Structures are given as C-alpha cells and as structure tokens.
Amino acid sequence: NDRINNFPIRIETLKTNRRSETNVIRFNNKLFASAIEYLNELHFSQLNEPCEPLQKAYSDVVQESPRTKEQGYVKVSFLEKDEEHDYTEQTLIALGKEVKQLVEAGVRPTDIAVLVRKNKNIPLIADYLDKELHYKIISDDAFRLDTSIAVCMMIDALRWLSSPDNDIVRAQLTIAYQNEVLKQDEDINTLLLSSSNEWLPEEFIAKAGILRFMPLYELLQEVFRIFEVNRIEGQDAYLFAFFDAVIEYTQDNSSDSDKFICFWDEELCGKTISGGEFEGIRILSIHKSKGLEFHTVLLPFCDWKLENETSDHLIWCSAQESPFDKIDIVPVNYSTRMVESIYKEDYLNERLQLWVDNLNLLYVAFTRAEKNLIIWSKKKGQAKTISELLMQSLSRMTADQEPLTWDEEQPYETGIFLPSATDTTSMPATNILLQKPVKKSVNISIAGHQNIAFRQSNDSTRFIQNNNEEATGNRFIHRGRLLHTLFSAIKIKEDIEPAIERLLVDGIIGTKEIEKDIRSTVGKAFSLPQVQEWYSGEWQLFNECNILYKTENRLHTRRPDRVMRKDNKVIVLDFKFGEQKKEQHSMQVKEYITLLAQMGCENISGYLWYVEKESIEAV
C-alpha cells in the first residue's frame, strides 16, 4: 500500500470522444461552451464578479472527434400547450411521431433509448408507447404494481374485508372479477349500481369472517385462489413481484392488513418491475444511463430546474460573524435573499453545486448518443431551468452564423441523420449457443394448504429472549422492554386500553397471565395522583423525541422518555422498570435538563419514575 501511495500519479483528461459522431460532438462542444458563458454572465449580473469555479469545472468540456466524415444528427424542439393538449401530452405526441418516423427511416427499436430526468415520467412514456403505438418496451422502471389489474384486485379485496360498507371498493372489485376473470363483459353501470355482493364469489362472502383473522400472506393466497386471479393473462410478473414484496414486508412488520394497505398506498404501489422484453425501445433515467451508449437518444421533458427542485430546500449554514456564530449550525431555506445576508457564501456554494450537478446531468444525457440526438423542451420555460438554458445557449450558438440558420419558432436541426446499420449476419439455427432465447410465460398458482397454526407478529420477536431458561409459557418476554414500549405509547390516561389491545393483537402479550400482570402493574402505576396529573391531557407532550447536540464537531442524540410543558414550566420524566440505580439514572435526567436549558427552556424539573416500585424521585 505504501508503494502505491507513493507512486507518482498524473491526471490526464481524455479529449477524444470515440462514441459519438462528429456532428453530435461539435453540437455538444458549442452548446456547453455557450451554456457556461450564459451562466457566468448571469452570475456576473447579480454579483459583479465572474463565476470562476464554474468556468474551471468546465474548462475541459471541449472534445475532439477521431472521425473525418461529418455525420450525426441533432434536433431540439420547444413545445407548448395548445387548446387541445397540455405540455405533457404534446411531448408524448411528439415523441410518438418521432419514434414512428425513426423506425420508418431505418432505425431499429432496439437502437432507440429514451432518457428521462425523473423516474415518474417513465411509466407515462412506457404506457403511451406500449398502449397507443404498440411498441415493445425495455425498462426496469416502467411498469408499476398499481397498474396491474390482478394486484389491484387483491388489494381491493383487502380493503373490502376491512370496510365491507365501502361501495366504491366493492364496485371496483366486482368489475374486475366479472369482466377480467370471468370475462362476462357485464355492463359497468349495472355492476356499479348494484348494492349487494351477488356479483362476488360466494366463497369469499361466506368466509369473510375467517379471512379477516388470517395472517397477511396466507390471506392473500386465499384471495388469489378464491378470485381465480391466475385467469387474468399477462399478470404473472406483477404477481410474483407483489408476493415477494409481501414476504419482505412481513419480515419486519405485523400481519395487520390495515397497516399493509397503508404501506401499499404510501410506498409499495409505486414499486416497478422489469418490462421483461428482450428487444424493444429502452427507457431509463439519465442517472442509470451513465457509462452507456445508444445509437439514437431521445430526451423528452428536458426542462428541469437548474436550482432547487423543492420549495423546502434547506441549507445547513455556519455563521462566522458575532453574535450569530454562537449557534453552530442553522437550517436556512435556499433563496436569492441569502445573497444579502451573512450566509451569502453558503448560498453561492450551494448554487454553484446545483448548477454543476444539473449541467453534469445534461452533459451525461447529451453524450450518450452515438448517431442521433433528439430533444424536447418547454417553450417559454421558467427562469433558471434547463429550458431557458437551452434556448439561450442555442441563440448564442446561431447568432454569429451567416446566414442565420435557426428560427426560434422552429426546431433546431443540424447534421445528417443516420439509420441503423444493416444486419448482414444470420444466426445459424444449428448452433445452439448462437440461438436467441425463447420467451416463455410462467403461470403462478397457489397450492392448497392445511389449517394455519397461531403465529405471533414479527413485532413480538423484539420481546422474546434467546436463552435456555425454562419457561411455562410459549414465549419469554423481557418485562422491562415490554412495559417501556407500552408506556411510550401512552400519551394520556385514555390511551392505556388501546395500547394494551395493540400489544395483544401483535402477539407481544401472549398469555392471559401476562395480560393480567401487565394490567395490574399499569393500574397501580396510574393510581398515583402525580401521574394522573401528568397524563391528564393538559400538558404539551414530547414523547420519545430526540435532542440533537454537538460536541467536538460530532453530533450526538439523547432521547428522554417524556417531556411535558405547561404554563412556562417544563418537566422531564424517565420511567424505569428494573433495579433502582439512582445515581446513574439521576445523571441521565440531569443531562436532559442541561440540554433543554441550552435550547432555551426555563423552569425545568426532572423526575425518575420507578414504576413497579410505585416511587417517583425528584432529580
């Protein structure tokens, strides 16, 4: 290692681009030089000084071509909404027309790559090219689980079991079952207006009471079997991915179907699966395209912001001037107003980083193209966006050309279009190693299973001991951790019963004896007058909230069990369930008090609550 570290290193930028055709390289050289020039002037107009870090970062942006023949094609179009279509629809229509023209002109679909800045646009583009134009799609991000009829049908079955009176869910489930599974082609209005369950499987209605108490994975298997979901064609990839996700979910969560529905709505519905095609138009994000190259690159929605993408963009700043330097670090909302504040340098550093990041992203996208590069952006785009940057840069590029070759109302075009190379090779059918793989469908089915024994939720594993002590029950439970979890869930006295019920449902309280013991302990604890006052609901509560502080340039975290505030008075409470270690426990509470005082709190009192001893000690 010492030899390697001491070895002389010379950093040399490779200036020759062997990927792209000459016209594509020339376009990129001019465009990015103009873009840097424009941004530098923008910076200078605001601060009366050049943006030297940006100029330095792109000082070696110009590339050379090893080819003498001037080939390659670039087209940039600026779109806007009209009376019939908004900007997004216009972009999809233009993209579709271009793909059709490319294929007709001799570009194979497998040679086309569509690059996007945001993953949310991938399903939109894939759906349009697949359903409207019937092109095969290759993408790891194109097909979301919530676009699957089969998966959504199973989720609707869970929703109905949770809320049988939900007419909308029943209607959705009925339509999917009758028309997609049974292929009855029933009138949708008839199904929507039906107020009964006659259109759903009889077994599903009859077993609803049993199904509601089944573990999640087995419940979904039963739903799959009862509704004969396997009869819906083209859904196997979605179903395999869905059941894999359910297994992964149940590893760390309880089998509560309501919680799973929330997880589906908030996260799982957006999970994507591979398109599964061997040949077709590739759609991927610019980030995933790094290091790759494509014959023809299409770049729709080339209009993202150069600076903050969100209104809550925070910068963590450190002031150098007194008295502001007494606060080590401060979150400041990113905006141009920072230029007039003591955080000017933080703003400039952040803006430079954003400019470089977004220019780099644009550079990656533009340099993926080998032969043809086609771009769509927004006409009259917002300030400080890629749209504005493209328009300004192209205007500068063409301003000195005689005669002027670009009308801003028309697409910018340069170079010579190149189709795909003619494939003169034929695969010998006798050589098995050279044969293309044959795509075969795999059907998913659910085998019958025996009655399911009781299963504890995965939450309960945190309370099960891994030792060899003999036990009379079927689980060892760490009493202290269980009680601590219970008390952390209680904000006011009325929360006691729901908190205990939650532990029962999750299997954390597994026997009647443990339940009786816990209820007895809680009842005695909350009989103390001081505790009743703390849990009366009159206090502003901070339960299990982190306190962050910094020492020796390192961030630390402390988490008191309960902090209460009322009438300019603050109380810190730590509850203990084991052995009384007053000195150690007191030091812990005193540290909380010190940290709260540093935060500006006054009239702070600290208490140790030894719950099982029915003792409250002031610190």
N, C-alpha and C positions, 0 to 999 in steps of 0.2 A: 504493500500500500504506500509506503514512504517513497518507493521508486516511482510509482505512478504519480503521486502528488508533486514530486519534484521534476517530473518530465516536462520539458518546455511545450507549451500549447500555443498554437497560432489559430485565431479565429478568422475564417475567411468566408465571406458571403458568396454563394454560388450565383452568378449573374445570368447564366444561360438557362432559359426555360425550354426544356425538351418535350414538354407535354402539349402546349398549345400551338396552334398555327400562328403565322406571323401577324396577320391582321388582328387576331384576338390579343396577342401580346402588345401590339402597338396601341390598341384601344385602351387597354388597362394602364399602360405607361402614361399616356396622356391624361386619362381620367383621374387617376390618383394624384398625379402631379398638380392638376387643376384643383382637386378637392383639398389638398394640403394648402395650396395658395389661398383658396377661399376661406378656409377655417382660420388661417393665420391672419387674414385681413379682418375677419370678424372679431378675433381676439384683440387685434391692434385697435380697432374702433372703440372697443369697450375700455381697454386698459392702457392704451397708448404705448404699448410695448409688444414686440414680436413674441410669438409662442415658440420659443426655441426648443423646448423638449419635444414638441410635436414634429417640428422640422427635422430634428435629429433622428427621431424614431423612424421617419420615412425617407431618410436621406439616400437609402439604397433601394428604393422601390422600383427603379427602372430595371427591366430585364432585357436580355438580348435573345434573338431567335437564331438557331443554328440553320434555319431553312432560308434558301434564297428565293423560293417561289412565294409570292404573296397570296396566300389563301386564308380561309377562315371568314366567318360571318358573325356580325354583332347587330342586334336590333334592340332598341329601347323604346317602349311605348308608355305614354302617360294617359291614364284613364280617369274618367269622372262619371258620376251618376247621371242618368237621364230620367225622363218621365216614367219609364217602364222598369228600369233596373237600377239598383244601388251599386256602389263601387265594388262590393264583393261579388255580386252577380255579374257585373261587367267583366271583372277579372277572370272568373270561371269561364264565361262565354268565350272571351278572347283566348284563353289557354286552350280550350277545346278546339277552337278553329285552327289554332297554330299546330296543335298535335296532329289534327287531320291532314293539314297541308304538308307537314313534315313526312308523315307516313306515305302520302301520295307521291312526294318528291323523292322517295327512296331511302328515308331514314327508318331503320328497324326500330320497333318499340323498345327492344332491349337496349338500344343505344341512347335512349332518352332518359334523363334524370330530372326530376322536378325537386328543387331545393327550396326550403321554407325557413323563415326565421323562427316561427312559433309552431310548436307541435300541434296546437289546436287547429291549425289550418290543414293538417294532413288528412284527417277524416273527411273534411269538407271537399278537398280536391279528389281524394280517392273515390268518394261516393259519386261525385259528378262524372269522373272519367269511367267509372265502372258501370253505373246505372244508366246514365244518359248517353254515353258514347260507346259503351260495351268494350272497353279496353281492359286487358288483364293488368293487374297492379301487383307490384312487389313492394311491400313496406312492412316494417316491424311495428309501425305506429299508426297504421291506417284504420284498423278495424277494432272499435271499442266494444267492450262486452255489452254495453247498453244498446247497441244496435242489433243484438241477437234476439230474434223472436223467442227462441227457446229459453234463453236465460231470463229474459224479462217476464216470461210467462211463469217461471218458477218463483221469481221474486214477488210477482203479483199474488201467487198462491200463499206465500208467507204473509203478505200484507192482509189478505182476506182472513187468514187464520187469526191474525192479531186484531183485526177490526171487521167482523162479519157484516156490520151495517154500512160499510163503505160501498156505496152503489157504483162509484166510478171504478174502483178496483175490480168489483165483480163483473162489471161490463167489459173491462179490458181482458180479464181472464176468460170470460165467456166467448168473446170474439176470437181470441187466439185459439181456444180449444176447438170451437166449432168449425172455423174456417181454415186454420193452419194444420190442425191434427186430423180432424175427421173429414176435412175437405167437403163440408156440406154446402159451402157457399151461401150461408143463410144471410138474409137481409140484415144489414148492420142496424138499421133503425129498430127492427123487431127485437134484436138482442139488447140494444141499449135501453129500450123502453120496458123490457121485462124486469119485474121486481122480485122474481123468485129465483131459486137456484136450480130450476129444472134443466137448464142447459149445461150444467156442470156434471162431472162424473158422479154417479150415485155413491160409489165407494168413498170418494173424497168428502162428501157431505156427511155420510154415516160415521166416518172415522175421525171427523174434525176434532172431537174432544180428546181422542187418543193422540192424534198428531201434534196437538199443541204442547204436549208434555214430552215429546221425543227429543233426544239430542239433535243438534242442528244438522250434522252431516247425514244421519240416518233419516231425519225428517225430509231433507231434500232428495234423498234416494227414493223415498216413498212417493213424494210428489212426482218425481221423474217417471216412476213406474205407473202410478195411477193415471196420470195425464198422457201416458204413451208419448212422451216428448221425443223419443227416438224416431218417430214417424215424420218429424219435420226435417226435410232434406237440407244438406249444406250447413248444419249447425254443430257438427262434431268437434271442430277445432275450438269453437266458443265454449262448448260444454266441458271439454277436457280442461281448458284453462280455468273455467269457473270452479269446477270441483277441486282442482289443485289449489286455487285461492281459498276455498272454504277450509280445506285441510290446514293450510298455512295459518289462516285466521284462528282456528280452534286450538292451535298450539299455545297461543298466548292470551286467549280470551275465553269467556264463558260461552255456553251454548244458548244464551238468551237470544231468541230470534229477533226481538225488537232492537237490541243492540246491533245485531248483524245488519238489519235493514238500514239503520243509521250509518253504519260503516259502508254499506253499498252506496247510499245516497251521497255520502261525503267523499268517498275515495275509490272504492272498487269499481263503480260503474264506468269510470274513465280508463280503466286498465285496457291496454291494447294487445292484440295478438298478431302474429305474422300473417301476411296475406296468403302465404302458402303456395304461391305460383313459382315455377321455375323460370318462366320467361314473361316479360311484360315491362311496363313503364315503372321505373323505380321512383319512389317518393321518399324523401328523407330530409331530416333537418340539416341546416348548414353545419352545425356542430359535428354531426355524425359523418359528414362528407369530408372532413379533414383528412388529407393524405390520399384521397381517392381521385379518380379522373373519369370523365364521361365524354362520349362523343358529342352529344348535344345537351346543353344545360338550359333548363327553363327556370326562371326565377320570378314567380308571381309574388304579389304583396311585398314588393321591395320598397317599403315605406315606413319602416320602424323609426322610433325616436333616436336621435343622437345622444340625448342625455337621459334624464330619469324617466323610466317607464311607468313609475307609480307615483301617486301624489304623496305617499308616506315614505319617501326615500330619505332615510336618516343617515347622517354622518357623525361619527364619534370624534369630537374635537377636543383638543387640549389647548387652553389659552396660555399665553406666555406673559401677558400683562397683568399687573396688580390692579384691582383685588381679585380678578377673575381666575387667576392661577391657583387660588385656594381650592377650587374644585378640580380634581384630577382629570375628569373626563365628562363631557357633556354631549348628549344627543341633540343634533341640530337638523331641522328639516332643510333639505337641499333646495336652494333657490338663489336667484341672482341677487337677492337682498344681502346675502352673505358678503358680497364684494365690499359693501360699505361698513362692515363690522370688523371686529377683531379676529374673525375667523376667515378672513379673505384668503389666506394661503391654503387653508383646508379646502375651501371652495374650488380654488384654481387647480389644486392637485386632483380633486375628485372629478372635476370637469375634464381635465386632460385625460384621466384614466378612462372615463366614459367615451370620450372621442376616440381614443386609441382602440378601445375594446370593440366599438361598433364599426370603425374603419377596418379593423382586422377581420371582423366577421364578413363585411362586404368584400374584402380582398380575397378571403377564402372562397366565397361563393363564385366570384368572377374568374378566379384562376383554376376552377375545376374543369372548365370547358376545354376540350381538345379542338373541335372543329367549329361548333356553332354555339353562340351565347345569346339567349333571348330573354329580355327583362320587361316586367310590367311594374309601373309605379303609379303614384297618385298625382294627377294634375292639380296644381294649386294646393299642394300639400302644406301642412302646418310648418311654422318656422322650427328650425333645429331638428329636422327629420331627414332621413335618407332621401326622401322625395325632393325636398328643397336642395339638398346637396347635389343630387344627380342633375337636376335642372340647371343649377348654377354652373356646375362643372362642365356640362355639355355646351352650354352657352359660351363659356370661356374657350373651350377647345375649338369651336367653329367660328369664333368672332374674327380671327385673323385670316381665315381661309377665303380665297378669292376664286371663283365667286362663292357666296355664302351657300352652303350645301344643306343647311337644316332649317326648316320652318318648325317652330316650337309647337305648332298645332298638328304636326305630322310626326310619325315615329322617326327616330334617328336610326339610320341604317348605314352600315359600312361593310365592305369586303365581299367575298364570293362564297355563296352557300355551298356546303359540301355534304352530299348524301353518304350513307353508309357504304363501306367497301363491299364489293361483290364477293359473296362467299362461293369460291370455286371448289372448295373441298367437299367431298361427300363421305359420309361415315360408312365404313364397311360393316354391313349388317352381321358378318360372320365374326367380327372381333367384339367379344362381349365387353371388353374394357373400354371400348370407344362408344358403346351404345348409350344413348341418353336414358336417364332413369324414367320409368313409367310411373305416373301418378296414380295411386290407388286410394280409394276412400276407406276410412276406418270407422265402423259404426260403434257407438257406445251403447252398452246395455248394463242393466242392474240385475245382478243375481239375487235370488231370494235369500233372506237371512232369518236367523232364528230370533226369538224374542230377546230384547236387549236388556241386560242387567243394569242396575243403578250405576251411574257414572258421576263422579264429582266434577265440578267445573275446574278448568285449568287455574282459576284464581286460587283454588284451595291448596295447590301444591306449595305455595309460599308458607303455609302453616303446618306442613307435615314434616316431622323430624325424620332424619336419616340415621337413626341409631338402632341399637339392638335391644333396647329396653322392652320388657314385656308390657303388653297393654291389654286391657279388657275390651276396649272399643276397636273399631276397624281403622282408626287414624289417631296418631299422636298430634296434639295441637299445642303449639307454643302459646301459652296463655297470655303472656305479656304482649306478643305481637298481635294476637287476635284482638285483645282489648284496646290496644293502641289504634288499630285500624278502625275499630268500632267508634271510639271516642273522637277520632279525627273526622268521622262522617257526621257527627252530631254538632249542629250549629246552635240550635235552640232545643229546649226540652221536648218539643213536639216531634223532633227528628229521631227520638230513641227507637220507637217501634218500627218505623220504616228501615232504619239502619240494621236492626236485628233481623228483620224479614229478608233484607238483601243478603245477609250472610247465610241465612237458611237456604235461600234459593240457590246460591252459588255453591252450596255444599261445604262451606267453611265451618259452619256449625253442623256437625254430622249426626249428633245423637240427642235424644231428649234430655239426658243427664247434663250434657254440656249446655244445652239451651237453658235449662232450669238454673244451672250455676251462674251463667252469664247474666240472666235476668235478675237474679238475686243480688249479684255484685253491683250492677248498674242501679238497681232500685235503692240500695243503701247509699251509693255514692251521690245520687241526686237528691237525697233527703236532706243533705247539709244546706242550711239557709244561705250560706255564702255562694255555694254552687248554683242554687236556684236563681240567685240574683244575677250571676254571670251568664246564665243560659236563659234569661227572661226574654231575650229578643230586643232589649233596649240598647244594646251596645253595637257599635260598628265593629264588625269582625274581620280579622285577617287570619284565616285558618291555614296552617301549614304553608305559609308564604315565605319565599326565600328572601334573605337580606344579603345583598352583594356589597363587598367592601374590598379595598385594595391595600396591600402591604408589600413593600419591597418589590413594586411593579408586578405583583401577581394578584389575580382576582380570587377571592375566597367566598364561600357561601355558608350561611348559617340559617337554620330553619326552626324557629320556636314553634311549639305545638299550637299555641293560641295567643293572639294579640288582640286586645279589646280596647276601644276608645269611646269615651263619652264625656261631654262637658269639659273638654280640655284636660282630661285625665286618661292616662294610658296604663293598662295592666298587661303584664307578660305572664303567661301561665304555662308551665310544663307539667304534664301529668306523668307519673311514674307508677309502675306496676310490680316492680321487683323489690330487691333489697334497698333499704334506705342508706344512701351514701351522701349525707347532707353536704359535706364539704365539696365533693366533686360536683354534685348537682347544683349547689349554690353558685359555684364559679361559672357554670354554664349559663345560668339565668342572669348573673351579673354581666356577663359578656353581651347578652342580648340587650340588656338595659343600656350599656355603654354605646352599642351600635345605634339603638333607637335615638339616644340623645344626640349623637352625631348627625342624625337625619333631621334634627330639629324638634323632636318630641320633647314635651315637658311633663312634669308631674307623673313620672313613671314609677310604678310599683311592680315588684316581681314576686311570684308565688310558686312554690312547689306543692303539687297535689299528689300525695301518696294515696292512690285511690283505694286499694284494698285495706290500707290501714285506717281509712276514713280520717286522714290527717291532712291539714293544709298548713304549710310553713311559709311565713313571710321571709323574703330574702333581703 
